[in-house]
Amino acid sequence: MEESAEMGSPEVYRVWRLRKQNQYIDAQIRDLGDEKAGVEISFLYNGELSYRHVCATRDAAIAEAGVKRVELEREGWICHW
């Protein structure tokens, strides 16, 4: 697994965090520098990178995070900030 950028880094923004028992999943977005490069959406399971995808726009990355959140909430994960 690859290491993620630090949350304190100015280019990484947490979209949400979900918890279930003693586990957590974060959705983070990161601008890749310019409009042509896109926006990266990353999902981290207990701090470890689980999935990463580059979207064309910030709105598309946030929408992808929303779809995943709905799926996880159906499985019993709850919002935790």
N, C-alpha and C positions, 0 to 999 in steps of 0.2 A: 504494500500500500504506500501511496505517496503521502508526504506530509502536506497539510493545508497551510495556507497563509495565516498568520496570527490575526485573531479577532481585533487586536488593537491597531492593526495596519489600516491606514485611511481608505484603502481601496476595497476592503472587505466589509460587507454589511450583512448582519444576521436578519433573515426574513422572519423566521420563527424557530422555536424550540419546542419539541414534544417530549413528554416523559411517559414511561410505562414501567412500573416497579422501580428498579434501580438503574434503568437504562435511559438514554436520551438520544434524540436525533435533532441535528441542526440543519437548517437550510440556509445557505449563504450565497450571496451574489457578489461578483467582482467585475468591475469594468476592465476590459482588456486593453485600454489605451486610446482607441479611437473608434469611431462609428463602424468602420469596416471590420474591425477585429471582433466586435460583438461584446456580449456579456456572458460570463461563466456562472452557471448555477452548480453548486456543490452540495451534496448531502453527506453529513458526517455522522457516523454511528459511534457514540461514546468517544468522540474526538478523532476517530480514524476515518479517513476518506472512504466512502462507500461507492459513490457515483459522482461523476462530473460530466457536464454537457455544456457546449457553447451555443447560445441562442443569438439570433440576429439583433434583438433589441432587449432593453431592460424590461419592458412590459411582457415580452414573451418569456423571459426568465422567471419573473414573478408569477406569471400564469402557470408555468410548469411546477413551481413550488406549491402553488395553491392546489393543483390537481393531486400532487403527492400527499399533501396534508390531509385532504379529504379521505384519501385511501387509507392513510394511517389512523385517522380518527375512527374510521369504521372498524378498525382492528383493535380499538381500545386505547390508543395513545391519546394523551390529553395535553392541552396547551400549558406550557410553563416558560416563563420568561426569566 
